[in-house]
Amino acid sequence: MMDPRRRDLLFRLGAGFGSAALSSMLPERLLAATTANNPLAPKRSHFPAKAKSVIYLCMHGGVSHVDTWDPKPELNKRSGQTLPESFAKGLKTSRIDFTKALIRGTPWKITPYGQSGIPVNGELLPHTAQLVDKLAVVRSCYGDAFDHAPAINLRATGSQFPGRPSLGSWTVYGLGTENQNLPSFVVMSDGAMKSGNLPYNAGYLPTVYQGTVFRKGASPVLHLDSPAGVTTETSEKWTAATWLRAKVIPLSKPASPHTSSPSECRPTRPTRWT
């Protein structure tokens, strides 16, 4: 066996496993050649962008639209009555008998506000009502299912059935992200939802576009803490060695006699580094 060179040692270090995270550690100038292959690289939009970020609030179990932004005069008129037969027909669940279900209107008063005249519950949302001209309120959405999970999925993906990408996933897929050091799509959840991870799932898109969940506690993001017994100094040395290995040896380097066999990854006798 020939004496391995320092370059060969660096090439063998970690058996290549460290290269999985290498792309996020290298300086921008070293990544210039691979920008086209980066799924999160910033992409030019069809129109000049006005918004710098998007905050989507999924108010699972929040205040009803009927009590806040969506007045239903006919619903209030029929409050206390049972559902009409034409409505109850065909609706079946194990928990609700729709032939006996009562209609409930809102006990609140919803009135127009601002120059736009958008109806708002000023009793519950007095401050928001004063800013109504800066808001866009959509009241044309509807769904075929009446349960929570399908409704959440419909609002987040456009379909009540699982399998489609969420709004956040589509946004990252279409625009990328300017910050390559932080997650492009962040999910801040205060607990589990009936729909599971569907509101931030990537669906049939690659998983790189899925939301990164920030959790409560000492470890908001899973799998970022060093394993037990691995110090910060050790981790930094590993990162430096991996970076140096990729810097001095291109990934397209042809196989050499020194690296053709896994059994040769460890010298069998004292060696001299050159």
C-alpha positions in Angstrom: 0.0 0.0 0.0 1.3 3.4 -0.9 1.8 6.1 1.8 -1.4 8.2 1.8 -1.1 11.9 1.3 -2.7 14.5 3.4 -5.2 15.1 0.6 -6.2 11.5 0.6 -6.7 11.6 4.3 -9.1 14.5 4.0 -10.9 12.8 1.2 -11.5 9.8 3.4 -12.5 11.7 6.5 -16.1 10.9 7.5 -16.5 8.5 4.5 -18.3 11.4 2.8 -21.2 11.7 5.3 -20.3 15.3 6.2 -20.9 16.5 2.6 -24.6 16.3 3.1 -24.5 19.5 5.1 -21.6 21.0 3.2 -23.6 23.2 0.8 -25.1 25.2 3.7 -21.7 25.8 5.2 -19.6 27.0 2.3 -19.2 30.7 1.5 -21.5 32.2 -1.1 -18.7 32.5 -3.7 -18.1 28.7 -3.6 -21.8 28.0 -4.1 -22.1 30.3 -7.2 -21.6 27.4 -9.5 -24.3 25.4 -7.9 -27.0 28.1 -7.5 -28.9 26.7 -10.4 -29.2 23.3 -8.6 -30.3 24.9 -5.3 -34.1 24.4 -4.9 -34.2 27.3 -2.3 -32.2 29.8 -4.4 -34.1 33.2 -4.8 -36.2 33.3 -8.0 -37.4 36.3 -9.9 -41.1 36.9 -9.6 -43.4 37.8 -12.4 -44.2 41.2 -10.9 -42.2 43.4 -8.6 -42.5 42.2 -5.0 -44.1 44.4 -2.4 -44.2 42.0 0.6 -41.0 40.9 2.3 -42.6 38.0 4.2 -45.9 36.2 4.7 -47.4 35.4 8.1 -50.3 33.0 7.8 -52.4 32.4 11.0 -54.2 29.1 11.0 -56.7 29.9 13.8 -57.7 26.3 14.5 -60.7 26.6 16.8 -60.7 30.4 16.7 -63.7 32.7 16.6 -66.3 31.9 14.0 -66.5 34.0 10.8 -70.2 34.3 11.5 -69.3 36.2 14.7 -66.6 38.5 13.2 -66.5 39.3 9.5 -69.3 37.4 7.7 -72.9 38.6 8.6 -75.7 36.1 7.9 -79.1 37.9 8.1 -81.0 34.7 7.1 -79.1 32.7 9.7 -80.1 35.2 12.4 -83.7 35.2 11.2 -83.9 31.4 11.6 -81.9 31.2 14.8 -83.5 28.6 17.1 -85.2 26.6 14.3 -84.2 23.2 13.1 -82.4 22.8 9.8 -84.7 22.7 6.8 -85.2 19.2 5.4 -83.4 20.1 2.2 -80.3 20.9 4.2 -80.4 17.9 6.6 -81.1 15.3 3.9 -77.9 13.2 3.2 -75.9 14.6 6.1 -74.9 11.8 8.5 -72.3 11.6 11.3 -72.0 9.4 14.4 -72.3 12.5 16.6 -75.0 14.8 15.1 -78.5 14.1 14.1 -79.0 16.9 11.6 -82.8 16.5 11.4 -82.8 17.7 15.0 -79.9 20.2 14.8 -80.8 23.8 15.7 -79.7 26.8 13.8 -77.7 29.4 15.8 -77.2 33.0 14.6 -74.7 35.4 16.1 -75.6 37.3 19.3 -73.3 40.2 18.1 -74.0 43.1 15.9 -71.9 43.3 12.7 -71.9 46.8 11.1 -69.9 48.4 8.1 -66.7 50.3 9.0 -64.4 52.5 7.1 -64.7 54.0 3.6 -64.8 50.4 2.2 -67.9 49.6 4.3 -66.6 46.2 5.2 -68.8 44.6 7.9 -66.9 44.0 11.2 -67.9 43.0 14.7 -66.9 46.2 16.3 -67.8 44.9 19.8 -65.3 42.0 19.6 -62.7 43.7 17.2 -62.9 47.4 18.0 -59.3 48.2 17.1 -59.3 46.1 13.9 -62.5 47.8 12.8 -60.6 51.1 12.7 -58.0 49.6 10.3 -60.5 47.8 8.0 -59.6 49.9 4.9 -56.1 48.4 5.0 -57.4 44.8 5.0 -58.7 42.5 2.3 -61.5 40.3 3.5 -62.6 37.4 1.4 -66.1 36.0 2.0 -66.5 33.9 -1.2 -64.8 30.7 0.1 -66.9 27.6 0.8 -66.3 23.9 1.2 -68.3 20.7 0.8 -67.2 19.2 4.2 -68.4 20.4 7.6 -65.7 18.8 9.8 -62.5 20.5 11.1 -59.7 18.5 9.4 -61.1 18.7 5.8 -61.8 22.4 6.3 -58.2 23.0 7.5 -56.7 21.1 4.7 -59.0 22.9 2.2 -57.9 26.3 3.4 -54.2 25.4 3.5 -53.9 23.4 0.2 -57.0 24.1 -1.9 -58.3 20.6 -1.4 -60.1 18.8 1.4 -58.2 15.6 0.6 -54.5 15.0 1.6 -51.6 15.0 -0.8 -51.4 18.6 -2.1 -48.8 21.1 -1.2 -49.6 23.8 1.3 -49.7 27.5 0.6 -46.3 28.0 2.3 -44.7 25.2 0.3 -46.0 26.7 -3.0 -44.6 30.1 -2.0 -41.1 28.7 -1.3 -41.2 26.6 -4.5 -42.1 29.7 -6.6 -39.9 32.3 -5.0 -37.2 30.6 -3.1 -35.5 32.5 -0.2 -32.9 35.2 0.1 -31.6 33.9 3.4 -29.8 30.5 2.9 -28.9 30.3 6.7 -32.5 30.1 8.0 -35.5 28.0 7.2 -37.5 29.5 4.3 -40.8 28.3 5.7 -41.3 28.3 9.5 -44.2 26.9 11.4 -44.9 28.1 15.0 -47.4 25.7 16.5 -48.8 25.7 20.0 -50.1 22.2 19.8 -51.3 19.4 17.5 -54.1 20.0 15.0 -56.8 17.6 14.0 -55.4 17.6 10.4 -51.9 16.7 11.5 -49.1 18.4 9.5 -51.2 18.9 6.3 -51.4 22.8 6.7 -47.6 22.9 6.2 -46.9 19.7 4.3 -45.1 19.8 0.9 -47.5 17.2 -0.6 -46.2 15.9 -3.9 -43.4 18.6 -3.9 -39.9 17.7 -2.6 -39.7 17.7 1.2 -37.2 20.6 1.1 -40.3 22.9 0.6 -42.0 21.6 3.8 -42.4 23.8 6.8 -39.8 23.7 9.6 -41.6 23.4 12.9 -40.5 25.5 15.8 -41.5 23.9 19.1 -41.6 25.0 22.7 -38.8 24.2 25.1 -35.0 24.1 25.0 -34.9 22.6 21.5 -37.3 24.5 19.2 -35.9 22.6 16.2 -35.3 18.9 16.4 -32.0 17.3 15.6 -29.9 20.4 15.9 -28.3 19.7 19.3 -25.0 17.9 19.4 -25.2 14.2 20.5 -24.2 13.4 24.0 -20.4 13.5 24.5 -19.8 15.7 21.4 -18.5 19.1 22.4 -18.8 22.3 20.3 -15.0 22.2 19.7 -15.3 18.7 18.3 -18.2 19.7 16.1 -16.3 22.7 14.8 -13.3 20.6 13.9 -15.5 18.2 12.0 -17.0 21.0 10.1 -13.7 22.5 9.3 -12.3 19.2 8.1 -15.3 18.5 5.9 -15.1 22.0 4.4 -11.3 21.6 3.7 -11.8 18.2 2.2 -14.3 19.6 -0.3 -12.2 22.7 -1.0 -9.0 20.8 -1.9 -10.6 17.8 -3.7 -13.4 18.4 -6.2 -16.4 16.1 -5.9 -15.7 15.0 -9.5 -12.2 13.7 -8.6 -11.7 10.3 -10.2 -11.2 7.3 -8.0 -7.6 6.7 -6.9 -5.9 3.5 -5.8 -5.9 4.8 -2.3 -9.7 5.1 -2.1 -10.9 2.2 -4.2 -11.7 -0.1 -1.3 -13.5 0.7 2.0 -11.0 -1.6 3.8 -8.2 0.9 2.9 -9.8 3.8 4.8 -7.6 3.1 7.7 -3.8 2.7 7.4 -2.5 -0.7 8.5 1.0 0.5 9.4 2.8 3.8 10.4 2.7 6.3 7.6 4.5 9.4 6.7 2.4 12.4 5.6 3.7 14.4 2.7 
